[in-house]
């Protein structure tokens, strides 16, 4: 990594609301009030979308012990259900980035959230879906015993697959929106802020879902959480426009947003992205580290249940503490690299130093699987989750550091697909480890090393995070 170079401080706008004030204060405490704050409203929309996205995907993790008891699932059964989500997520990301680049974030994001919200609600009727699928198989002469899965597992596999297809649009759309609405110096912070919505979603889910289940039932938990996406959609359709088309955006703020050197607007085929080391640096980094977050989402309630005897009614506080800590990491990780860059560090040095700090902070999680103290385990996992979110804010931002705006959605889609494929492997691996050993030690050992290995590979493939020259083929 190269040494810091001198840089120029560029003023940004402040806002009157608590959210906007916190954001702008985190960026620079000496900013004048001339630019405007419309871009932070767009960031807030992305924040709430990420919140809903993670509520919908995490419900099944919270309900895992309940559903296992009701339907008699094994670890392998649950592994197949998680595997279905990851498979669909990978398939969706294969094309959704291109969809966002072609049709724009307003239309693309709207379609995505409609699909995933309907799929989230469909979990409530998973048994009926499973019966329908078995009936269809019987029509073609395929016996239920030949499938080897119960009705409930089949139904949840179908619902999770549909959810994965829909949710694949969230991050490509959000990263592309950040690239459109923020200059490079603010993108890591903006990404960290909207990405912190994932922690809020993960925090809200264990607090709200048990209450819904206690008063109504697990069916209603899926229906109520699934409806949240349609509420968000109304605000998105009313508020969102491209910066140059938004009449409420000031000329000064538009100029600030567009203050980076101009980029070509020509459409870039996928075939021109894959040969570049920058694409593979991003994709491999996601492949190695995204699966660790999936483990937290889909297995932490199970870990707390089996390691520390917690039940549905008392998951809330430990999981809330973990994701509160993670929320700090999401914004803090983006702030670290942004602060270094504002102080004259190169983009390459700022991003990678922040990622190194995050990678090192994950290592102590290995001790969470061996301690008998619940709160020691919670703090260690919380620090690791915070480090992941800080890492995530920076690795997402490297896509817009290395590629022009019109290619960012596609690159993030490729990287997200790689992360989802890694999630497919981790789903089966974790299920196998737990089914054969019952221990979380090997699982947390994998988490402890994943980020350091990923950072080394990223640095080898993109030693300077230089912009990809899409006019030439680089890999040889």
N, C-alpha and C positions, 0 to 999 in steps of 0.2 A: 504493500500500500504506500502511495506516495505521501510526502510530507504535506502539512497544511499550506495552503497558498492564501494570499491576501484576497479578501472579498469585500463587497460593497453591501452595506445594510440598506434594505429597501423598506420603506414604511408600509404598514398595512392598516386596515381599518379597524375600528372598535365598534362595539355594540352596546346597547342598553340592557339587554336581558342578561340574566345570570349565566345562561349557557354561553352566549356570545362573549360576555366579559371574561369568563374563565378561559375560553378558547384564545382570545386575543392576548390575554395576559400571559398565557403559556408561550405564545409566539415571541412577543417582545414587549417589555414593560415601558418602552419609551416611544410608542407609536402615536402619531397624530391622528386626528379624526376626520380626515378629508376623503378617504377612499370609499368607504361604504362597507356593508356587511352582508350583502345578498348571498354571497357564496357560502356563508356559514349556515344560512337557512337551508340551502341545498344539502349541505353536509348533515344537517339535522334530519332531513328526510332519509338520507342514506343510513344514518344511525338507527332510526326506528325500523327501517326495513331489515337491517341486520338483527335487531332485537327480535322481531317477529320470526325471522328465518330460524333463529336458534331456539326459540320457544317451540316451534313446530317440530324441529328435528330431535329435540331433547326429551320430549314427553315420554317416548317409549323407554328411554334409559331410566327415568324416574319410576316408571311403572313396571320395570323388568321383574323385580321380586313378586309383585302382585300378579302379573300375567303368567309368570312361571308357575305359581301356585294354582292359578285358575285353570290353566291349560296343560300343565304337566310338562313344560318345555325343559329340554336339556340345554347345556351350554352350547352344544353343537346346533340345536334348533335356533337358538338366539343368534348364534354366529351366522347362520344362513340368512336370517332376517336383516342383520346389519350388512352382510355381504351384498344383499339385493339393493340396498340403498346406495352403497358405494359403487356398485356396478352401474347403476342408472346415473349416478352423479358423474361418473367418468364419461359415459356415453353422451350425457347432456352437455358436458363441458367441451366435448369434441367439436360440437357445432354451435353452441350458444354464443361463444365469443365472436364468431363470424357473423352470427345473427345480429348481435349488438352493433358490430361495425357496419353492417349493411343497412339495417332498418333504424338505427339510432336507439339511444337508451330509453326514451319515453315509451315507444311502442314495445320494445323488447322487454323492458322491465315489467311493464303492465301485463304482458302475456305470461311471463314467468311467474309472477305472484298469483295470478288467477289459477294457474295449473297447480302450484304447490299448495295453495290454500284448499282447493277442492280435494287434493290428495290427502292432506292432513285430516280433513273431516272424514274421509272415506275409511280411516282406521277404525272408526266406531262400528262399521259394518263389515269388518274383516272376515268374520266367520261366514257371513252370507256370501261374501266375495269368494271365499274358499270353496263353499258348496257349489257355487256357480261354475267355478273352474273345474272342479271334479266332475260335475255334470257334463260339461263340455268334453272333457277327456273320455267319459263313459260313452258319449255319443260316437266318438271315433274308435271305440273299442279298447281304450286304455284303462286298465284297472287301477283303482286308488292305491292298492298295495304296491303296485309297481313304481309309484312315485316316491314312496318312502317317507313322506311328510304328512303330518296331520292337517286337518281342515283349517285349523286356526293359523298354523305356520304358513300354509299356502296363501291364505287371505292377507296376512300381514306382509308377506313377501311382495304380493302384488301392490298393496298400498304403499309400502316403502319404496318400491321401484318407481311408482308414479311421483312420489314426493321427491326422490332424488333427481328425476328429470326436471321438475319444476324449479327446485332450489338451485340447480346448476347455474341459473341466470343471475343470481344475486351478486356475486363478487365480480364477474366480468363487467356487469352493468355499473356497479359502484366504482370500480377502479377507472373505468372509461369516463364516468361522470366527473371524478376527481381530476383526471387529466384535462377535461374540457373546462372545468371551473376554477382550477388553481394553478398558479405558476409552480415551477419545480421546487422552489425553496419552501413551499408550504405543503407539498403533497404528502410527505411522510406524516406530518402532524394531522392533516385532514383524514388520511387513511387510518391513522391510529384512533382518531375520534370516532369515525363511523364504525370501525372495527370493534371499538369498545362496546358497541351495541350488542355484539355477540355475547359479551360477558354479562350484560344486563339481562339479556334473554335467558342465558344459562343460570343467572341469579334468580330471576323471577319464577322460572319454571318450578324449582323445588319448593318455593314458598306458596305458589298458587295452586299447582296441580294437586297436591295432597288435600287441600281444602275442598276443591271441586269433587275429588273422589269421595271424600268423607260425606259430603252433603248430597251429592247426586250419584256419582259413579264414574268408572273409567271411560265409559262411552262418551259421556258429556265432556270429559276432559279433552278428548280429541276434537269434539265439535266446537266447543267454546274457543279453544286456542286457534282452530282453523279459521274462524270467522275474523280474526284480527287483521288478516291480510287484506280483506275487502275494505276495511275501514281505512287502512293506509292508502289503498289504491285511489280513493277519492281525493285525498290531499295531493298525491303525486300527479294526477291528471289535471288538477286545478293549478298547481304551483309551477311544475317543472317546464322549463324551456331551455334551449341552448342560450349561452350567454349573449351572443349577438342578436338574439331574437327576443330577449326579455326586456320589456319596456320599463320595468322597475329597477333595472340595473343602471347605475350611474356610469357616465362616460369615463370617469376616473377609475372606477373599479374594473370596468371592462378593459381599459388600457393596462391596468395592473395584472389582470388575469392573463392577458396576451403579451406580457412583457418579455417572455422568453424568446429566443431567436425563432423566426418563422420556420415552419416545417412544411414539407410537401403534403398535399391533400390527396394525392393519387392513391387509388385502392391498391392494397398490397396482397397478392395471393399467398395462401398458406405455404405453397411450395417454396417461397422465398424466405420464409421464417425458419423452417426446420434446419437448413444447413448451417445456421449461425451458432457459434459457441454461446452467445448471450441467451438464446432461447433455451439451450440445454442447461445452462447454469441455473436459470430460473426454474425450469421443469424438474431437474434433479433435486434442487433445494426443497421444492414442494413435495416431491415424492418421498423424501426421507423424513420430513418434519410434520406435514399435515396429519399423517396417521396417528401421531402422538396425541393430537387434540381430539381425534375421534375416540381414542381410548378414554380420555377424560369424560367426554360427553356420554358415551354409551356404557361405560363400565364403572365409573366412580360410585354410583349408588350401590352397585353390587359389591364393590370393594368395601364400602362402609358397612354394608349388611353382613358380609361374611367375615370380615376382619375385626369389626368392632361391634357387631350385634345390633346395628341401627335398623329401624323399620321405617315404612313410608311416612308415618306421622312425625318422626324426628330426624328425617334427612335434612330438613330445611336449613337449620342454622349452620351446620358444617359446610354444606354445599354453598350457602350464601357467602360465608367467609372466604371460601376458595375463590369464588368468582368476583367478589369485591376486590380482593388482592389482584386478581387477573385484570380487572378493569384499570387499575392504576398502571399496570405494566403496559397495557395497550397504548395509552396516551403517552406514558413515560418513554417507551421505546421509540415512538415517533419523535418525541420532543428531543431526545438525546441527539439523534442524527441531525435534526433540524438546527439545534443549538450549535453543534460543532460546525456545520456548514456556514451558518451565519457569522461565526467567529473566524472564518477564513479557511477552514478545512475544505479539502476537495470533497465532491460528492462521494467518490469512491471510499475515501478514508472515513468520512462521517458515517456512511451506511455500515461499513464493515466493522468499525469499532463498536457501534451500537449492537450489531448482530453478535459480535464476540462476547460482549458483556451478557447478552441474553443467553447465549449458548452455555456459558460457564455457570449461570444461575440455575440452570436445569439440573446440573449434575447431582446435587444433594438429594434429589427425589428418590434415589436408590434406597435411602434409609427409611423412607415412608412405608416401605413394605415390611420392614423388620421391627419397627417400634410398636410397642403395645399401647402407647399413649395416643389416644384419638387426636388430641389437639396438636401434638407434634407432627403427626401425619398430615393433618389438615394444613398446617402452616407450610410444610415442605412441598405439598402438592400445590398450594396456592402460589408459592414463589415460582414453581416450575410453570404453572399455568400463566402467570404474569409474564414470565420470560418468553413463553411461546407467543403471547400476544404482541409483545414488543418486537420479537423476531418477525412475526407476521406483518406488522405495519411496515417494517423495513424491506422485507423481501418483496412484498407487493409493490412497493414504490420503485424497486429496481427495474421493474418492467417498464415504467414510464420514464425512468432514467435512460434506458438503453434503446427504447423504440419510440418512433413517432406516434402521435395521438391516434391516427387511423389504424394502427396495428396493435395498440395496447389491449383492446378487448380480445383479439385473437390470441395474443401471447399469454394473457392471463387465463384464457380458456384452456390453452395447451398445458400450462403449468397446473391449473386446477385439475385437469384430467389426470395428469401424472400423480398429483396428490391423492385423488380419488382411487386410482389404481393401487397406490400404496395402502390406502385404507381398505381396499379389498383384501390385500395380503394380510394386513394386521388383524382384520376381523376373523379370518380363519386361524391365524397364528395364536391370537389371544384365546379363542375358543378351545383350540387344541391344548395349549399350555394349562388352562384352568381345568379342562376335562381330565388331563392326565396327571397333573401335579397339585392342582388346587392352590397354587402359590402365585402371588403377584410379583415376587422378586425378579424373575427373568423379564417380566413385562416392563417394570420400572428401570431395569438395567438397560434395556433397549432405548427407553426414553432418555436416559442420562447421556448416552453417547451420540444420539442421532444428530443433534444440532452442530456439534463440533465437526463431525464427519461431513455434514452438508456444507458448512462454511468453508472447509478446506477445498471441497470440490468446486464450489462457486468461485473461490479465489483463483484456482488453477484454470478454470474455463474463462473467467472474466476478470483478469487481474487488475484492470483499471475501470471496470464498469463503463467502458467507452461505448458510445452509440453504435449500434449495428449499422454497417454499410449494406443496405438492402439491395444495392446495385450489383454486388459481387457475391460469390459463394466463398465462404470462409473455411468451413471444415474440410480437412484434407485427410 
